[in-house]
Amino acid sequence: MTPLETIRMNPLPFATLLGLEFVSASAAAVTARMVVRPDLCTLGGTAHGGAIMSLADTLGGALAFVNLPDGGAGTTTVESKTNFVGAAPVGATLVATCAMVHRGRRTQVLQTRVETEGGKLVALVVQTQMTL
């Protein structure tokens, strides 16, 4: 089974709520798309920071999941840092790619770039996932 098939066969309810569409996955990186809906926005009609962080965290969890070592029961986020660089208006499509930075025995460090479909950087997220 490919990493993308593994992710799709183990859907996360919260990813469904966000409207994430996983478009590619490998052991090195996972990419997904999310449309900025009005219910994911601030009063100003731009993507809420929590929605952007949730997108990145979900991708980090998915990448860590497909990289679980033998005997690993699951994964959890133990640290996450987000730099917000630009805004994404309602109706925009965000494309996020999470890449493996370090894969250790108990932790994985991952970096996610969140951009608009046109390539404008919205956020840069670095997180640490722990193997359970």
N, C-alpha and C positions, 0 to 999 in steps of 0.2 A: 504494500500500500504506500502511495506517495505521501509526503508531508501534507500537501493540500487536501488529499482524500482523508487523511487522519483528522485534520481540523474540521472538515465538513461532516465527518461521521460522528464527531463529538461536539455538537453545536452548544455554544454558551448562551443561555437565555438572555443575559444582559447584552451580548453582541447583537442578538436578534432585535431587542428593544431599541438599540442605537441605530439599527438598520445597516450594520456592517456587511459588506460583501467582500469575502476573501478572494483575491484574484490570483495570487501566486504564493507559493511556499516552498522552501527548501530548508536544509539544516542550517543554512547561513542567514536566511532572511525571509520575512513574511510581509506581504503587501495586501492592504485592504483599502476599500473606498467607503466613504460615508457622505451622504447628502446632508447638508446643514438645513434641518427642518425648523420651522418656527418654534416648536416645543423644545428645541435644543439651544435656543438663543437667549441672550440677555434682552433687556427692554429696548436696547438700541438696534435690535435686529442683526446682531452678529453672534457667531458661535460662542457659547458659554465656555469658559475655561475648563469647567468640570467635564463637559462633553468631550473636549479635546483631550484632556488627561485620561478620560475613560477609554477613548479610542486607542491611545498609545499603550495604556496598561493592558488592554485586551490583546493587542498585538504582541506585547512582551510576554504575556502569559501563554499565548499560542505558540510562540517560537520556543519558549522554554519547555512547553509540553512536548513538542515534536523532538526535542533534544534530551528528554529524560533518559538517564542511564538505566541499565537493567536493574530492576528492583525498585526504581523510583515510583512512589505511589502518586505523586502529583507535584505541584509547584505553587508557590505563593510569593507575592511581592513583599519584599522586606524594606525597600527604599525606592523612592522615585523623586526625580527633580525635573521640573519643567521650566524652560525658558520660552515665554511667549514673545514672538517676534512681530507678528502681524495679525490683522483681523481677517475673518472669513464671513462674508455676508450670508444671510438666509438665501437658500437656493444654490449656494456654491457646493461643488463636490470636492471633498477633501481626499487626498491620496496619501496614505501613510505607509512608510516602509520601516520595518524594525529589523535591525541587523545585529548579529552576534558580535560582541566586542571581546568577551572572555567567557570561556566555558571551563569551570572548575569542577571538582568532585561534588561540592555541596551548593555552589552558587554559580549563577550566570549573570553577566553584566551585558545589558542590551541598550542600543540607542535607536530611537525612533525619530524620523523626520516626518513632520506633518506639513503638507503643502496643499495649495489649491491645485485644481486640475491644470491650471495655467503655469504652475511651477513656482508660485509665490510662497516663500517659507512662512508658515504660521507658527510653528512651535518645534522646539528641539527637546527631546525627553531622554534622560538616561535613568535606567532603573536596574535594580538588582533583584533577581528571582532566586529563591531558595528551593532546593529539591527536598521534598518531603519523604 
